[in-house]
Amino acid sequence: MAASATLHCLTGCAIGEVLGMVIGTALGWHNVPTIILAIALAFFFGYALSMRGVLRAGVGFKQALKVALAADTVSITVMEIIDNGVMLAVPGAMDAGLNTPLFWGALAFAFLIAFLVTMPVNKWLIGKGKGHAVAHAYHH
Protein backbone atom coordinates (compact mmCIF):
# COMPACT_ATOMS: atom_id res chain seq x y z
CA MET A 1 0.00 0.00 0.00
CA ALA A 2 2.88 2.38 0.79
CA ALA A 3 4.49 1.77 -2.61
CA SER A 4 1.16 2.38 -4.34
CA ALA A 5 0.55 5.58 -2.35
CA THR A 6 4.07 6.80 -3.11
CA LEU A 7 3.73 6.01 -6.81
CA HIS A 8 0.40 7.86 -6.85
CA CYS A 9 2.05 10.85 -5.16
CA LEU A 10 5.03 10.65 -7.52
CA THR A 11 2.72 10.75 -10.54
CA GLY A 12 1.12 14.04 -9.51
CA CYS A 13 4.42 15.48 -8.35
CA ALA A 14 6.18 14.45 -11.55
CA ILE A 15 3.54 16.05 -13.77
CA GLY A 16 3.84 19.34 -11.90
CA GLU A 17 7.58 19.13 -11.39
CA VAL A 18 8.34 18.40 -15.05
CA LEU A 19 5.94 21.08 -16.23
CA GLY A 20 7.43 23.63 -13.82
CA MET A 21 11.02 22.73 -14.69
CA VAL A 22 10.26 22.81 -18.41
CA ILE A 23 8.49 26.18 -18.21
CA GLY A 24 11.14 27.76 -15.99
CA THR A 25 14.04 26.38 -18.02
CA ALA A 26 12.46 27.29 -21.36
CA LEU A 27 11.87 30.85 -20.17
CA GLY A 28 15.45 31.11 -18.88
CA TRP A 29 14.35 31.68 -15.30
CA HIS A 30 16.81 31.42 -12.44
CA ASN A 31 16.67 28.40 -10.12
CA VAL A 32 14.50 29.88 -7.37
CA PRO A 33 11.48 30.93 -9.48
CA THR A 34 11.72 27.70 -11.49
CA ILE A 35 11.67 25.61 -8.32
CA ILE A 36 8.81 27.64 -6.83
CA LEU A 37 6.75 27.08 -9.97
CA ALA A 38 7.62 23.37 -10.05
CA ILE A 39 6.65 22.93 -6.39
CA ALA A 40 3.37 24.83 -6.81
CA LEU A 41 2.44 22.73 -9.83
CA ALA A 42 3.48 19.52 -8.08
CA PHE A 43 1.13 20.27 -5.18
CA PHE A 44 -1.64 21.28 -7.59
CA PHE A 45 -1.42 18.11 -9.68
CA GLY A 46 -0.81 15.87 -6.66
CA TYR A 47 -3.94 17.13 -4.93
CA ALA A 48 -5.91 17.11 -8.19
CA LEU A 49 -5.14 13.43 -8.80
CA SER A 50 -6.19 12.54 -5.27
CA MET A 51 -9.34 14.58 -5.51
CA ARG A 52 -10.27 12.96 -8.80
CA GLY A 53 -10.65 9.55 -7.19
CA VAL A 54 -12.50 10.89 -4.17
CA LEU A 55 -14.84 12.97 -6.32
CA ARG A 56 -15.52 9.89 -8.43
CA ALA A 57 -16.67 8.16 -5.22
CA GLY A 58 -19.44 10.76 -4.96
CA VAL A 59 -17.89 13.03 -2.33
CA GLY A 60 -18.44 16.79 -2.63
CA PHE A 61 -15.63 19.11 -3.72
CA LYS A 62 -14.98 20.65 -0.29
CA GLN A 63 -14.76 17.25 1.43
CA ALA A 64 -12.65 15.83 -1.42
CA LEU A 65 -10.21 18.71 -0.98
CA LYS A 66 -10.00 18.00 2.76
CA VAL A 67 -9.32 14.32 2.05
CA ALA A 68 -6.63 15.19 -0.52
CA LEU A 69 -4.95 17.62 1.87
CA ALA A 70 -4.95 15.04 4.68
CA ALA A 71 -3.84 12.22 2.38
CA ASP A 72 -1.05 13.88 0.45
CA THR A 73 0.41 16.96 2.13
CA VAL A 74 3.21 15.22 4.02
CA SER A 75 4.01 12.90 1.12
CA ILE A 76 4.16 15.71 -1.45
CA THR A 77 6.20 17.91 0.89
CA VAL A 78 8.83 15.20 1.47
CA MET A 79 8.90 14.34 -2.21
CA GLU A 80 9.37 17.96 -3.25
CA ILE A 81 12.15 18.61 -0.73
CA ILE A 82 14.03 15.54 -1.94
CA ASP A 83 13.58 15.87 -5.69
CA ASN A 84 14.36 19.58 -5.76
CA GLY A 85 17.29 19.04 -3.42
CA VAL A 86 18.68 16.40 -5.77
CA MET A 87 18.21 18.68 -8.78
CA LEU A 88 20.14 21.41 -6.98
CA ALA A 89 22.83 18.96 -5.84
CA VAL A 90 23.57 17.60 -9.32
CA PRO A 91 26.15 20.01 -10.74
CA GLY A 92 24.76 21.94 -13.70
CA ALA A 93 21.39 20.12 -13.80
CA MET A 94 19.26 23.22 -13.27
CA ASP A 95 21.14 25.12 -15.96
CA ALA A 96 21.56 22.25 -18.41
CA GLY A 97 18.68 23.05 -20.74
CA LEU A 98 15.79 20.94 -21.91
CA ASN A 99 17.68 19.34 -24.77
CA THR A 100 20.39 17.77 -22.63
CA PRO A 101 20.66 14.30 -21.12
CA LEU A 102 22.00 15.94 -17.94
CA PHE A 103 18.71 17.76 -17.27
CA TRP A 104 16.46 14.74 -17.94
CA GLY A 105 18.82 12.25 -16.29
CA ALA A 106 19.09 14.38 -13.17
CA LEU A 107 15.31 14.81 -13.06
CA ALA A 108 14.72 11.06 -13.41
CA PHE A 109 17.35 10.39 -10.73
CA ALA A 110 15.69 12.99 -8.48
CA PHE A 111 12.32 11.24 -8.84
CA LEU A 112 13.88 7.86 -8.03
CA ILE A 113 15.53 9.18 -4.87
CA ALA A 114 12.35 11.04 -3.87
CA PHE A 115 10.34 7.81 -4.28
CA LEU A 116 12.80 5.80 -2.19
CA VAL A 117 12.84 8.39 0.61
CA THR A 118 9.08 9.07 0.59
CA MET A 119 7.93 5.43 0.58
CA PRO A 120 8.95 4.72 4.22
CA VAL A 121 7.32 8.01 5.24
CA ASN A 122 4.07 6.88 3.59
CA LYS A 123 4.39 3.43 5.19
CA TRP A 124 4.70 5.06 8.62
CA LEU A 125 1.75 7.41 7.96
CA ILE A 126 -0.46 4.57 6.72
CA GLY A 127 0.47 2.54 9.81
CA LYS A 128 -0.78 5.45 11.93
CA GLY A 129 -4.05 5.67 9.94
CA LYS A 130 -2.93 8.91 8.33
CA GLY A 131 -1.70 9.96 4.88
CA HIS A 132 -3.01 7.78 2.09
CA ALA A 133 -4.99 5.70 4.59
CA VAL A 134 -7.40 8.65 4.82
CA ALA A 135 -8.17 8.43 1.09
CA HIS A 136 -8.15 4.62 0.92
CA ALA A 137 -11.79 4.40 2.04
CA TYR A 138 -12.79 6.21 -1.15
CA HIS A 139 -10.93 3.95 -3.59
CA HIS A 140 -12.76 1.21 -5.41
C-alpha positions as CSV (number, residue, x, y, z in Angstrom):
1,M,0.0,0.0,0.0
2,A,2.9,2.4,0.8
3,A,4.5,1.8,-2.6
4,S,1.2,2.4,-4.3
5,A,0.5,5.6,-2.3
6,T,4.1,6.8,-3.1
7,L,3.7,6.0,-6.8
8,H,0.4,7.9,-6.8
9,C,2.0,10.8,-5.2
10,L,5.0,10.7,-7.5
11,T,2.7,10.8,-10.5
12,G,1.1,14.0,-9.5
13,C,4.4,15.5,-8.4
14,A,6.2,14.4,-11.5
15,I,3.5,16.1,-13.8
16,G,3.8,19.3,-11.9
17,E,7.6,19.1,-11.4
18,V,8.3,18.4,-15.0
19,L,5.9,21.1,-16.2
20,G,7.4,23.6,-13.8
21,M,11.0,22.7,-14.7
22,V,10.3,22.8,-18.4
23,I,8.5,26.2,-18.2
24,G,11.1,27.8,-16.0
25,T,14.0,26.4,-18.0
26,A,12.5,27.3,-21.4
27,L,11.9,30.8,-20.2
28,G,15.4,31.1,-18.9
29,W,14.3,31.7,-15.3
30,H,16.8,31.4,-12.4
31,N,16.7,28.4,-10.1
32,V,14.5,29.9,-7.4
33,P,11.5,30.9,-9.5
34,T,11.7,27.7,-11.5
35,I,11.7,25.6,-8.3
36,I,8.8,27.6,-6.8
37,L,6.7,27.1,-10.0
38,A,7.6,23.4,-10.0
39,I,6.6,22.9,-6.4
40,A,3.4,24.8,-6.8
41,L,2.4,22.7,-9.8
42,A,3.5,19.5,-8.1
43,F,1.1,20.3,-5.2
44,F,-1.6,21.3,-7.6
45,F,-1.4,18.1,-9.7
46,G,-0.8,15.9,-6.7
47,Y,-3.9,17.1,-4.9
48,A,-5.9,17.1,-8.2
49,L,-5.1,13.4,-8.8
50,S,-6.2,12.5,-5.3
51,M,-9.3,14.6,-5.5
52,R,-10.3,13.0,-8.8
53,G,-10.7,9.5,-7.2
54,V,-12.5,10.9,-4.2
55,L,-14.8,13.0,-6.3
56,R,-15.5,9.9,-8.4
57,A,-16.7,8.2,-5.2
58,G,-19.4,10.8,-5.0
59,V,-17.9,13.0,-2.3
60,G,-18.4,16.8,-2.6
61,F,-15.6,19.1,-3.7
62,K,-15.0,20.6,-0.3
63,Q,-14.8,17.2,1.4
64,A,-12.7,15.8,-1.4
65,L,-10.2,18.7,-1.0
66,K,-10.0,18.0,2.8
67,V,-9.3,14.3,2.1
68,A,-6.6,15.2,-0.5
69,L,-4.9,17.6,1.9
70,A,-5.0,15.0,4.7
71,A,-3.8,12.2,2.4
72,D,-1.0,13.9,0.5
73,T,0.4,17.0,2.1
74,V,3.2,15.2,4.0
75,S,4.0,12.9,1.1
76,I,4.2,15.7,-1.5
77,T,6.2,17.9,0.9
78,V,8.8,15.2,1.5
79,M,8.9,14.3,-2.2
80,E,9.4,18.0,-3.2
81,I,12.1,18.6,-0.7
82,I,14.0,15.5,-1.9
83,D,13.6,15.9,-5.7
84,N,14.4,19.6,-5.8
85,G,17.3,19.0,-3.4
86,V,18.7,16.4,-5.8
87,M,18.2,18.7,-8.8
88,L,20.1,21.4,-7.0
89,A,22.8,19.0,-5.8
90,V,23.6,17.6,-9.3
91,P,26.2,20.0,-10.7
92,G,24.8,21.9,-13.7
93,A,21.4,20.1,-13.8
94,M,19.3,23.2,-13.3
95,D,21.1,25.1,-16.0
96,A,21.6,22.2,-18.4
97,G,18.7,23.1,-20.7
98,L,15.8,20.9,-21.9
99,N,17.7,19.3,-24.8
100,T,20.4,17.8,-22.6
101,P,20.7,14.3,-21.1
102,L,22.0,15.9,-17.9
103,F,18.7,17.8,-17.3
104,W,16.5,14.7,-17.9
105,G,18.8,12.3,-16.3
106,A,19.1,14.4,-13.2
107,L,15.3,14.8,-13.1
108,A,14.7,11.1,-13.4
109,F,17.3,10.4,-10.7
110,A,15.7,13.0,-8.5
111,F,12.3,11.2,-8.8
112,L,13.9,7.9,-8.0
113,I,15.5,9.2,-4.9
114,A,12.3,11.0,-3.9
115,F,10.3,7.8,-4.3
116,L,12.8,5.8,-2.2
117,V,12.8,8.4,0.6
118,T,9.1,9.1,0.6
119,M,7.9,5.4,0.6
120,P,8.9,4.7,4.2
121,V,7.3,8.0,5.2
122,N,4.1,6.9,3.6
123,K,4.4,3.4,5.2
124,W,4.7,5.1,8.6
125,L,1.8,7.4,8.0
126,I,-0.5,4.6,6.7
127,G,0.5,2.5,9.8
128,K,-0.8,5.4,11.9
129,G,-4.0,5.7,9.9
130,K,-2.9,8.9,8.3
131,G,-1.7,10.0,4.9
132,H,-3.0,7.8,2.1
133,A,-5.0,5.7,4.6
134,V,-7.4,8.6,4.8
135,A,-8.2,8.4,1.1
136,H,-8.2,4.6,0.9
137,A,-11.8,4.4,2.0
138,Y,-12.8,6.2,-1.2
139,H,-10.9,3.9,-3.6
140,H,-12.8,1.2,-5.4
